[in-house]
Amino acid sequence: MSPKILVTGGTGFTGGQLCKKLAQDGYAVRALVRAGSRSSELEKLGIELVTGDLRDKQSLAKATEGIDTVYHIAALFRPENVTRQDMWDINVEGTRNILDASIEAGVKRFVHCSTIGVHGDIKHPPATEDTPYGPGDYYQESKTEGEMVALQYMRENRLPIVVFRPGGIYGPGDVRFLKLFKSIKNKKFVMFGSGQVLYQLVHIHDLVEGIILCGTKDEAVGNIYILTGEEPITLNHLVSEIANVVNVAPPKLRLPVAPLYYAGFACEILCKPLGINPPLYRRRVDFFKKDRAFSIKKAMSELGFQPKVDLETGLKNTANWYAQQGLL
Ligand SMILES: NC(=O)c1ccc[n+]([C@@H]2O[C@H](COP(=O)([O-])OP(=O)(O)OC[C@H]3O[C@@H](n4cnc5c(N)ncnc54)[C@H](OP(=O)(O)O)[C@@H]3O)[C@@H](O)[C@H]2O)c1
């Protein structure tokens, strides 16, 4: 009998695509969904829904009942409209709550979604799973702490746990890269800095394959895996590839990055007492500043992880999806 699966974050980009693939592969899938979240896509896939929240332990007991494998994908990720406390409550304490509920329910494998952001700025690329932590903002700090909770449970043998750290995720269903696509297409994109910083994306279809390997391969238990595309690219390369798929000339305007960084910092300080979202913040500026390059050798050799979607194809199917949704 195939294992019964619980996915958290199924109404989001990654969790939604994971639910879809698992359902297509014939698994019995349950999703934890927050009251009021859009879950019609999951319902169409025949996925069982349990209403709950990572902060509500009772709902997690219900969600994990009878479950063999948990894919814990949910997190507070978008910085808009959230406080540091919210991030902590969901990304750290919420992870602890779902781990405890999983132990109580006798779950046989727990797959925890972390992020390559736990490494922060990579001083000596490429980073591996052993590169020290260096979170650079509230979100990354909360994800690091959430991962550390999962690793503590792993060390104490409380549950068979696998941790994976995805790179920047793109593909159909994502809206995080929409701004970048739009600004390039509308010829409003400005490159801050040299554009030589390294970036390592992972296409959602490749990532979902990798996540499922984390949930099914015996060798995975007790390990951490970085899951990204195979090669880093420079931001200049990424921008010119996007320009290519949206049929415009590569943007030429360049400005220094330092003033933008200070402006982001000033926005954060000014907006905080007013309780409004800063239009610009340092994490957004980091996009132009920080190197993100990783080795996926461990996932390739131990799990058989092999990214298949090349950048051009991935960017094309992302742009097509934006167009189909009327977003681009
Ligand atoms: N996207 C990236 O580039 C990237 C890169 C590295 C790592 N990651 C990690 O990958 C995971 C998925 O990212 P994503 O981009 O797919 O995120 P997303 O689209 O923002 O989805 C987040 C999901 O988490 C759920 N959620 C948030 N708070 C919750 C709570 N209190 N209780 C239960 N569910 C809650 C959301 O539910 P609602 O629909 O109700 O809001 C949503 O389903 C996250 O763990 C993130 O840290 C993402």
The ligand as a Tripos MOL2 file, in Angstrom:
@<TRIPOS>MOLECULE
LIG
   48    52     1     0     0
SMALL
NO_CHARGES

@<TRIPOS>ATOM
      1 N1          9.9320   30.4220   -3.3260 N.am      1 LIG1
      2 C1         11.2540   30.3370   -3.1980 C.2       1 LIG1
      3 O1         12.0240   30.8120   -4.0350 O.2       1 LIG1
      4 C2         11.8400   29.5900   -2.0120 C.ar      1 LIG1
      5 C3         13.2350   29.4150   -1.9380 C.ar      1 LIG1
      6 C4         13.7690   28.6730   -0.8840 C.ar      1 LIG1
      7 C5         12.9350   28.1220    0.0710 C.ar      1 LIG1
      8 N2         11.6000   28.3220   -0.0040 N.ar      1 LIG1
      9 C6         10.7410   27.6720    1.0040 C.3       1 LIG1
     10 O2          9.8370   26.8770    0.2650 O.3       1 LIG1
     11 C7          8.5970   26.7770    0.9570 C.3       1 LIG1
     12 C8          7.4550   27.1360    0.0420 C.3       1 LIG1
     13 O3          7.6820   28.4110   -0.5130 O.3       1 LIG1
     14 P1          6.6120   29.0060   -1.5460 P.3       1 LIG1
     15 O4          7.3040   30.0120   -2.3460 O.co2     1 LIG1
     16 O5          5.8830   27.8940   -2.1990 O.co2     1 LIG1
     17 O6          5.6410   29.7540   -0.5020 O.3       1 LIG1
     18 P2          4.1620   30.3070   -0.6750 P.3       1 LIG1
     19 O7          3.6980   30.2080   -2.0840 O.co2     1 LIG1
     20 O8          4.1720   31.6400    0.0060 O.co2     1 LIG1
     21 O9          3.2890   29.2950    0.2060 O.3       1 LIG1
     22 C9          3.3760   29.2770    1.5900 C.3       1 LIG1
     23 C10         2.3530   28.2980    2.1090 C.3       1 LIG1
     24 O10         2.4630   28.2410    3.5450 O.3       1 LIG1
     25 C11         1.1420   28.3520    4.0820 C.3       1 LIG1
     26 N3          1.1600   28.9140    5.4210 N.ar      1 LIG1
     27 C12         1.6700   30.1170    5.8060 C.ar      1 LIG1
     28 N4          1.4360   30.2990    7.1190 N.ar      1 LIG1
     29 C13         0.8010   29.1940    7.5670 C.ar      1 LIG1
     30 C14         0.2920   28.7960    8.8330 C.ar      1 LIG1
     31 N5          0.3680   29.5900    9.9130 N.pl3     1 LIG1
     32 N6         -0.3000   27.5910    8.9460 N.ar      1 LIG1
     33 C15        -0.4160   26.7870    7.8590 C.ar      1 LIG1
     34 N7          0.0240   27.1080    6.6370 N.ar      1 LIG1
     35 C16         0.6200   28.3080    6.4920 C.ar      1 LIG1
     36 C17         0.4260   29.2680    3.0980 C.3       1 LIG1
     37 O11        -0.9550   29.1750    3.2960 O.3       1 LIG1
     38 P3         -1.9700   30.3420    2.7900 P.3       1 LIG1
     39 O12        -2.3120   29.9770    1.3740 O.co2     1 LIG1
     40 O13        -3.1070   30.2390    3.7260 O.co2     1 LIG1
     41 O14        -1.2300   31.6520    2.9050 O.co2     1 LIG1
     42 C18         0.9070   28.6780    1.7820 C.3       1 LIG1
     43 O15         0.1840   27.5180    1.4780 O.3       1 LIG1
     44 C19         8.7390   27.6590    2.1900 C.3       1 LIG1
     45 O16         9.0910   26.8330    3.2790 O.3       1 LIG1
     46 C20         9.8720   28.5990    1.8360 C.3       1 LIG1
     47 O17        10.5320   29.0360    3.0100 O.3       1 LIG1
     48 C21        11.0300   29.0460   -1.0130 C.ar      1 LIG1
@<TRIPOS>BOND
     1     1     2 1
     2     2     3 2
     3     2     4 1
     4     4     5 ar
     5     4    48 ar
     6     5     6 ar
     7     6     7 ar
     8     7     8 ar
     9     8     9 1
    10     8    48 ar
    11     9    10 1
    12     9    46 1
    13    10    11 1
    14    11    12 1
    15    11    44 1
    16    12    13 1
    17    13    14 1
    18    14    15 2
    19    14    16 1
    20    14    17 1
    21    17    18 1
    22    18    19 2
    23    18    20 1
    24    18    21 1
    25    21    22 1
    26    22    23 1
    27    23    24 1
    28    23    42 1
    29    24    25 1
    30    25    26 1
    31    25    36 1
    32    26    27 ar
    33    26    35 ar
    34    27    28 ar
    35    28    29 ar
    36    29    30 ar
    37    29    35 ar
    38    30    31 1
    39    30    32 ar
    40    32    33 ar
    41    33    34 ar
    42    34    35 ar
    43    36    37 1
    44    36    42 1
    45    37    38 1
    46    38    39 2
    47    38    40 1
    48    38    41 1
    49    42    43 1
    50    44    45 1
    51    44    46 1
    52    46    47 1
@<TRIPOS>SUBSTRUCTURE
     1 LIG1         1 GROUP 0 **** ****
